[in-house]
Amino acid sequence: MNHASCPPITRVRLGRTGLEASILGLGCGGPSRIGQTAGRTEEESVALVRKALDSGINFFDTAETYGTEAILGRAFQGVPRESFIVCTKKSVQAKDQRVRPEDLAQAIDGSLARLRLGHIDIFYLHGVLLEDYDFTSQEILPAALRLREQGKFRFLGLTENFRTDTRHRMLERALQDDVWDVVMVGFNLLNPGARERVFPVTRRKNIGVVNMYAVRRVLGNPARVRETVAEIQRLGLLGASVDEADPLGFLVHAGGASSVVDAAYRLCRHEPGVHVVLSGTGDPTHLEANVKSILSAPLPEGDAARLRALFSRVDSISGN
Ligand SMILES: NC(=O)c1ccc[n+]([C@@H]2O[C@H](COP(=O)([O-])OP(=O)(O)OC[C@H]3O[C@@H](n4cnc5c(N)ncnc54)[C@H](OP(=O)(O)O)[C@@H]3O)[C@@H](O)[C@H]2O)c1
C-alpha cells in the first residue's frame, strides 16, 4: 500500500481487544453502502475500499445484511491479513423471527466465504433491541462463544438499533454483563446521550467503542437539519435559541469547522470514550474530506460548549 501522499491516520487501542485500529473506520452499510445504494459499480466500491486502505484506514465495518461483504473480499485480495481489521454482524431477529443458535455457524461461514477470509476480527450481534437482549445473552451468546473457540472470530461485539433505541436502553442493560469486547454506539452532535449513558461504563470496563451515526441522513442535509432542530425545539429539548434558517451555521467559520459534516466527524473523533468513528461513504471526494476532518483539531471550545448547551438534553432523535 502506498501511504506516502497522506499524513498517517492515528491508531488507537480498541479497549480490551488490544487491536490497533485507525481512528476513522470505513462503514460499509448505512445509507451509502460504499456507494452501492447510489448505483455505483462494484469496481468503484472496490476502488473506494482500496483508497481507504491507501489513506491508512485499517478498520472496516460490514454486516451480512449490507450486501458489501463480497466487495470487501475482492478489495482485500493481496493485502496482508494482519494489516486490516474486519468487523461483520448477524442480526438476532429478522422479519419478526428470531434466529436459532444453530443458524449462527452457517451465517459466520457465509460471511467468511464472501469476505474470503479465514477469520473475522470482530463479530457483532447486530442491532439488538432491549426486548431481545435476554434471548440474545441466554441463547445466542453461548453459541457465539463456541464459534469464537473454534477460531471463526477473535472478539465479540454488540450493536444497538440507534434509530429506535435513541436512549441506549439495550446497551445500558448489556453493559451490566461482562462479555462484550466491543460495542457500536450511536452518537452525534444532535444526540450526545451516550456521553452520560454509555461511555462512563465502557471506559471503566475498557470496552472498545465504535461510533456510528456521526452524520447519517440529517447532518449532511441543511433542510433536514432545519426540520430536525425545529422538532427538537417542539419537543422542548433545545437548550438555547438558534438561527432557525441555519441552526448549525455557527460551527462554520475561519478557525472552526469547514462544514457541518466536518464539525460532526470532529466532534465524535475527540469525544472521550470513542475509539473509532465510522464514516459511511461511497464517494472518494467525501472520503478524502472525512480523513481530513478526522485528523483535524477539536472544535473550538466555544462551539463545543454551544453544542452542549443546545443539545445535551436530546434523547429521542437519532439523526437518521
Ligand atoms: N446497528 C448497526 O449495527 C448499524 C447501524 C447503522 C450503521 N452501522 C454502521 O455504521 C456505519 C456508519 O454509518 P452511518 O450511516 O452512521 O455513517 P455516517 O458516516 O454517519 O453517514 C453516512 C452518510 O453521510 C454521507 N456523507 C459521508 N461523508 C460526507 C461528506 N464529506 N459530505 C457529505 N455527505 C457525506 C454519506 O453519503 P455519500 O456516500 O454520498 O458520502 C452517507 O449518506 C455504517 O456504514 C455501518 O457500517 C451499523
The ligand as an SDF file (V2000), in Angstrom:
LIG
                    3D

 48 52  0  0  0  0  0  0  0  0999 V2000
  -26.9660   -1.1160   14.1610 N   0  0  0  0  0  0  0  0  0  0  0  0
  -25.8430   -1.1770   13.4570 C   0  0  0  0  0  0  0  0  0  0  0  0
  -25.0830   -2.0860   13.6270 O   0  0  0  0  0  0  0  0  0  0  0  0
  -25.5240   -0.1050   12.4690 C   0  0  0  0  0  0  0  0  0  0  0  0
  -26.4980    0.8210   12.1030 C   0  0  0  0  0  0  0  0  0  0  0  0
  -26.1330    1.8400   11.2380 C   0  0  0  0  0  0  0  0  0  0  0  0
  -24.8380    1.9030   10.7430 C   0  0  0  0  0  0  0  0  0  0  0  0
  -23.9290    0.9800   11.1040 N   0  0  0  0  0  0  0  0  0  0  0  0
  -22.5410    1.0290   10.5840 C   0  0  0  0  0  0  0  0  0  0  0  0
  -22.0800    2.3250   10.8180 O   0  0  0  0  0  0  0  0  0  0  0  0
  -21.5510    2.8520    9.5820 C   0  0  0  0  0  0  0  0  0  0  0  0
  -21.6610    4.3370    9.5820 C   0  0  0  0  0  0  0  0  0  0  0  0
  -22.9840    4.6150    9.2130 O   0  0  0  0  0  0  0  0  0  0  0  0
  -23.6300    5.9750    9.2400 P   0  0  0  0  0  0  0  0  0  0  0  0
  -24.7590    5.9980    8.3290 O   0  0  0  0  0  0  0  0  0  0  0  0
  -23.8820    6.2150   10.6590 O   0  0  0  0  0  0  0  0  0  0  0  0
  -22.4140    6.8320    8.5410 O   0  0  0  0  0  0  0  0  0  0  0  0
  -22.1730    8.3790    8.5260 P   0  0  0  0  0  0  0  0  0  0  0  0
  -20.7660    8.4980    8.0940 O   0  0  0  0  0  0  0  0  0  0  0  0
  -22.6220    8.9760    9.7950 O   0  0  0  0  0  0  0  0  0  0  0  0
  -23.1830    8.9270    7.3800 O   0  0  0  0  0  0  0  0  0  0  0  0
  -23.1270    8.4460    6.0970 C   0  0  0  0  0  0  0  0  0  0  0  0
  -23.8970    9.3870    5.1690 C   0  0  0  0  0  0  0  0  0  0  0  0
  -23.2250   10.6460    5.1030 O   0  0  0  0  0  0  0  0  0  0  0  0
  -22.8550   10.9340    3.7470 C   0  0  0  0  0  0  0  0  0  0  0  0
  -21.5110   11.5510    3.7910 N   0  0  0  0  0  0  0  0  0  0  0  0
  -20.3610   10.9980    4.2040 C   0  0  0  0  0  0  0  0  0  0  0  0
  -19.3430   11.8680    4.0880 N   0  0  0  0  0  0  0  0  0  0  0  0
  -19.8620   13.0040    3.5910 C   0  0  0  0  0  0  0  0  0  0  0  0
  -19.3020   14.2680    3.2520 C   0  0  0  0  0  0  0  0  0  0  0  0
  -17.9950   14.5400    3.4310 N   0  0  0  0  0  0  0  0  0  0  0  0
  -20.1390   15.2310    2.7710 N   0  0  0  0  0  0  0  0  0  0  0  0
  -21.4660   14.9830    2.6190 C   0  0  0  0  0  0  0  0  0  0  0  0
  -22.0430   13.8000    2.9090 N   0  0  0  0  0  0  0  0  0  0  0  0
  -21.2490   12.8110    3.4030 C   0  0  0  0  0  0  0  0  0  0  0  0
  -22.8330    9.6020    3.0360 C   0  0  0  0  0  0  0  0  0  0  0  0
  -23.1500    9.7540    1.6610 O   0  0  0  0  0  0  0  0  0  0  0  0
  -22.0300    9.5810    0.4910 P   0  0  0  0  0  0  0  0  0  0  0  0
  -21.9590    8.1470    0.1460 O   0  0  0  0  0  0  0  0  0  0  0  0
  -22.5750   10.4330   -0.6100 O   0  0  0  0  0  0  0  0  0  0  0  0
  -20.7440   10.1180    1.0330 O   0  0  0  0  0  0  0  0  0  0  0  0
  -23.9460    8.8370    3.7600 C   0  0  0  0  0  0  0  0  0  0  0  0
  -25.2180    9.1490    3.2040 O   0  0  0  0  0  0  0  0  0  0  0  0
  -22.3810    2.1540    8.5140 C   0  0  0  0  0  0  0  0  0  0  0  0
  -21.7800    2.2210    7.2600 O   0  0  0  0  0  0  0  0  0  0  0  0
  -22.4320    0.7740    9.0850 C   0  0  0  0  0  0  0  0  0  0  0  0
  -21.2130    0.1110    8.7900 O   0  0  0  0  0  0  0  0  0  0  0  0
  -24.2560   -0.0150   11.9640 C   0  0  0  0  0  0  0  0  0  0  0  0
  1  2  1  0
  2  3  2  0
  2  4  1  0
  4  5  1  0
  4 48  2  0
  5  6  2  0
  6  7  1  0
  7  8  2  0
  8  9  1  0
  8 48  1  0
  9 10  1  0
  9 46  1  0
 10 11  1  0
 11 12  1  0
 11 44  1  0
 12 13  1  0
 13 14  1  0
 14 15  2  0
 14 16  1  0
 14 17  1  0
 17 18  1  0
 18 19  2  0
 18 20  1  0
 18 21  1  0
 21 22  1  0
 22 23  1  0
 23 24  1  0
 23 42  1  0
 24 25  1  0
 25 26  1  0
 25 36  1  0
 26 27  1  0
 26 35  1  0
 27 28  2  0
 28 29  1  0
 29 30  1  0
 29 35  2  0
 30 31  1  0
 30 32  2  0
 32 33  1  0
 33 34  2  0
 34 35  1  0
 36 37  1  0
 36 42  1  0
 37 38  1  0
 38 39  2  0
 38 40  1  0
 38 41  1  0
 42 43  1  0
 44 45  1  0
 44 46  1  0
 46 47  1  0
M  CHG  2   8   1  16  -1
M  END
$$$$
